[in-house]
Amino acid sequence: MSRLERWSEGWAEGRTSFHRTYVHKSLLEFQSKLLVKKPSRVLVPLCGKTLDMRWFAEEGHEVVGVEGVLQAVMEFFQEQELPYKESDVPGLKGAKLFENEDKKIKIYLCDFFQFSKDFAGQFDAIWDRGSLVAIDPSLRQQYTDLLLSVLSPGGRILNEVFEYNPEEREPKGPPHCVPEEVIQKLFGERFSIQLLANVDILEHNQFFKDLGLTWTKQNIRIMTLQ
Ligand SMILES: C[S@@+](CC[C@H](N)C(=O)[O-])C[C@H]1O[C@@H](n2cnc3c(N)ncnc32)[C@H](O)[C@@H]1O
């Protein structure tokens, strides 16, 4: 079974505890660090059906999500009660583009690793929540190169990752543990990086408690392309 098929199975079986029924608190708290340009073109890689996309659009930005599972895209538009149009993506076989009426919310249904600026243009901002932590560690460099290729000069990434002791869980992810040295290795050369929050969230997070972890840190960073 391919990685995307596994995610698809998770969606079908309702294993979507990553989904929030509210706009992500760190996005609200640190929006001014991310959304420097107004309006911004915002990319949400591995978007699921996050309400954050609707929030970006309501704030006047143009948001582009990329998601590999049709069910997630359908549930987004249905639950948000947003009429949408569906079309093929020239140059990207099998992919679909879903857009709401004013085209402020676009979701590409495709494997993120097929995504490119050739058909979606460049972005001022990227909201990476549940994305870097979700992909297989072997794909991290490819993932970072892709973010780099779609980000405008001076563009920013607001990023949430988790840190825990990987020895305390099997299988090791997702969400995978992404420590400081991995962030530095992936982004350190091209980005200036500021740690905005570094909090132990275990007490309030049933998902990580159920994994049997003894500590889990949520790290939020703003990374600016130099
Ligand atoms: C952990 S969830 C996070 C979703 C969203 N960012 C959020 O905050 O709710 C990861 C999402 O990425 C999708 N996904 C995983 N691998 C993908 C890939 N290679 N390309 C596109 N989507 C992918 C999954 O279907 C899932 O909806």
The ligand as an SDF file (V2000), in Angstrom:
LIG
                    3D

 27 29  0  0  0  0  0  0  0  0999 V2000
   -1.4810   15.2260    9.8390 C   0  0  0  0  0  0  0  0  0  0  0  0
   -2.6080   15.6500    8.5930 S   0  0  0  0  0  0  0  0  0  0  0  0
   -2.5850   17.4220    8.7460 C   0  0  0  0  0  0  0  0  0  0  0  0
   -3.7020   18.0950    8.0190 C   0  0  0  0  0  0  0  0  0  0  0  0
   -3.7720   19.6070    8.1860 C   0  0  0  0  0  0  0  0  0  0  0  0
   -2.5150   20.2630    7.8850 N   0  0  0  0  0  0  0  0  0  0  0  0
   -4.2600   19.9910    9.5550 C   0  0  0  0  0  0  0  0  0  0  0  0
   -3.5830   20.7490   10.2400 O   0  0  0  0  0  0  0  0  0  0  0  0
   -5.3560   19.5640    9.9470 O   0  0  0  0  0  0  0  0  0  0  0  0
   -1.6900   15.3190    7.1070 C   0  0  0  0  0  0  0  0  0  0  0  0
   -2.5340   15.4000    5.8390 C   0  0  0  0  0  0  0  0  0  0  0  0
   -1.6860   15.2590    4.7160 O   0  0  0  0  0  0  0  0  0  0  0  0
   -2.2620   14.3900    3.7380 C   0  0  0  0  0  0  0  0  0  0  0  0
   -1.1060   13.8160    3.0500 N   0  0  0  0  0  0  0  0  0  0  0  0
   -0.1880   12.9480    3.5210 C   0  0  0  0  0  0  0  0  0  0  0  0
    0.7860   12.7240    2.6190 N   0  0  0  0  0  0  0  0  0  0  0  0
    0.4940   13.4980    1.5500 C   0  0  0  0  0  0  0  0  0  0  0  0
    1.1280   13.7360    0.2960 C   0  0  0  0  0  0  0  0  0  0  0  0
    2.2670   13.1150   -0.0530 N   0  0  0  0  0  0  0  0  0  0  0  0
    0.5580   14.6060   -0.5660 N   0  0  0  0  0  0  0  0  0  0  0  0
   -0.5980   15.2360   -0.2600 C   0  0  0  0  0  0  0  0  0  0  0  0
   -1.2520   15.0570    0.9090 N   0  0  0  0  0  0  0  0  0  0  0  0
   -0.7180   14.2020    1.8040 C   0  0  0  0  0  0  0  0  0  0  0  0
   -3.0990   13.4220    4.5700 C   0  0  0  0  0  0  0  0  0  0  0  0
   -4.1530   12.8730    3.8180 O   0  0  0  0  0  0  0  0  0  0  0  0
   -3.6000   14.3300    5.7040 C   0  0  0  0  0  0  0  0  0  0  0  0
   -4.8150   14.9310    5.3600 O   0  0  0  0  0  0  0  0  0  0  0  0
  1  2  1  0
  2  3  1  0
  2 10  1  0
  3  4  1  0
  4  5  1  0
  5  6  1  0
  5  7  1  0
  7  8  2  0
  7  9  1  0
 10 11  1  0
 11 12  1  0
 11 26  1  0
 12 13  1  0
 13 14  1  0
 13 24  1  0
 14 15  1  0
 14 23  1  0
 15 16  2  0
 16 17  1  0
 17 18  1  0
 17 23  2  0
 18 19  1  0
 18 20  2  0
 20 21  1  0
 21 22  2  0
 22 23  1  0
 24 25  1  0
 24 26  1  0
 26 27  1  0
M  CHG  2   2   1   9  -1
M  END
$$$$
